Amino acid sequence: MSRPHGIDPRGPRFAAGITATLLAVTVVFGLVGVSAARLIGASFGWFSTEPIDFGYVAGGFVLPAIPIAARVADVGFILLAIVTALFAWGVLSPRTAPWGVLYRTVIAPRLPKPTELEDPRPPRFAQGVGLAVSGIGVILHLLGVPLAIPVAAGFAFAAAFLNVAFDFCLGCQMYLVLRRLKPRPAA
């Protein structure tokens, strides 16, 4: 008997729940981190009455000289970098990604067998979209773009939350739309 192809659709949803939680925490730390504090005011985050401290550089507005070491040590940056690494792991090796392994070894044995399996390509593509969004946030933060961490984490959180709360995988839907747009070979 051959092994059925596909994955349990509850697995990616479980992983999205953990990812959404990590991203929500990342948004909070990104809003109170060094980048946002310099942008909005150093004393009480967005409650501060200090003027916005922008510096203009060719190509756009960036934060004034925050040392790269301070940007890398920012808790929001560290969390977003971890989430980015987890997304990369999910794209490069989905069978060994930590949330998938946790689901298969601890959660799935306690649940009834799934009634139908899902194609693994759309969830993997969704992981790639998450990797792109969070990776852009990491890079922009290192370049000194204000609020790059909470904005990138917020977008990724919204997608993960849609998957958890409403069983709507935004990245999976993007995958399906792109598949439909792909030209078909002539018969």
Buried (B, 14 or more C-beta within 10 A) or exposed (E): EEEEEEBBBBBBBBBBBBBBBBBBBBBBBBBBBBBBBBBBBEEEBEEEEEEEBEEEEEEEEBBEEBEEEBBEEBBBBBBBBEBBBBBBBBBEEBEEBEBBEBBBEEBBEEEEEBEEEBBBEBBBBBBBBBBBBBBBBBEBBBBBBBBBBBBBBBBBBEBBBBBBEEEEBBBBBBBBEEEEEEEEEEE
